[in-house]
Amino acid sequence: MNAIEFNKKYKVGAAFHHSYPALRGSRMVKTVGIARDFDCGAIVEINLEPYFVKINTLKPAI
């Protein structure tokens, strides 16, 4: 999925599970900006550290 598709599917403020190896699991995060395409992949800003993550590391929290 690229950034355009991600932005159409999920609005800013959408909740996701982000895998977090330091906690040996995942944590709930929310997007705080739109996703953008870069050479390394699509990146979105989230409300917790590391603040910028690839969209493929997020799983929707439904």
C-alpha positions as CSV (number, residue, x, y, z in Angstrom):
1,M,0.0,0.0,0.0
2,N,1.3,3.5,-0.8
3,A,0.7,6.7,1.1
4,I,-2.2,7.8,-1.2
5,E,-4.1,4.6,-0.6
6,F,-3.4,4.7,3.2
7,N,-4.6,8.3,3.4
8,K,-7.9,7.4,1.6
9,K,-8.5,4.4,3.8
10,Y,-7.5,5.9,7.2
11,K,-8.1,9.5,8.5
12,V,-5.7,11.4,10.7
13,G,-6.3,10.3,14.3
14,A,-7.0,6.6,13.3
15,A,-5.9,4.1,16.0
16,F,-3.4,1.3,15.2
17,H,-1.4,-1.4,17.0
18,H,2.3,-0.8,16.5
19,S,4.7,-3.7,17.2
20,Y,7.2,-2.7,19.8
21,P,10.0,-5.2,20.4
22,A,11.3,-3.5,23.6
23,L,7.9,-4.3,25.2
24,R,7.8,-7.7,23.6
25,G,4.4,-7.0,22.0
26,S,2.6,-4.0,20.6
27,R,1.1,-0.8,21.8
28,M,-1.8,1.4,20.7
29,V,-0.9,4.5,18.7
30,K,-2.8,7.2,16.7
31,T,-1.7,8.9,13.6
32,V,-1.1,12.7,13.9
33,G,-0.5,13.5,10.2
34,I,-0.9,12.1,6.8
35,A,1.3,9.5,5.3
36,R,3.9,10.4,2.7
37,D,5.9,8.4,0.2
38,F,9.7,8.3,0.4
39,D,12.3,6.2,-1.3
40,C,12.3,3.7,1.6
41,G,8.5,3.4,1.7
42,A,5.4,5.2,3.0
43,I,5.9,6.9,6.4
44,V,3.3,8.3,8.8
45,E,3.7,10.3,12.0
46,I,2.3,8.8,15.2
47,N,1.7,10.1,18.7
48,L,4.4,8.0,20.5
49,E,8.1,7.4,20.1
50,P,9.6,6.7,17.5
51,Y,7.1,9.2,16.0
52,F,7.7,8.3,12.4
53,V,7.0,4.7,11.2
54,K,6.5,2.8,8.0
55,I,2.8,2.2,7.4
56,N,3.4,-1.6,7.0
57,T,4.3,-1.8,10.7
58,L,0.8,-0.7,11.7
59,K,-2.2,-2.9,12.1
60,P,-5.7,-1.3,12.4
61,A,-7.3,-1.4,15.8
62,I,-10.9,-2.3,15.1
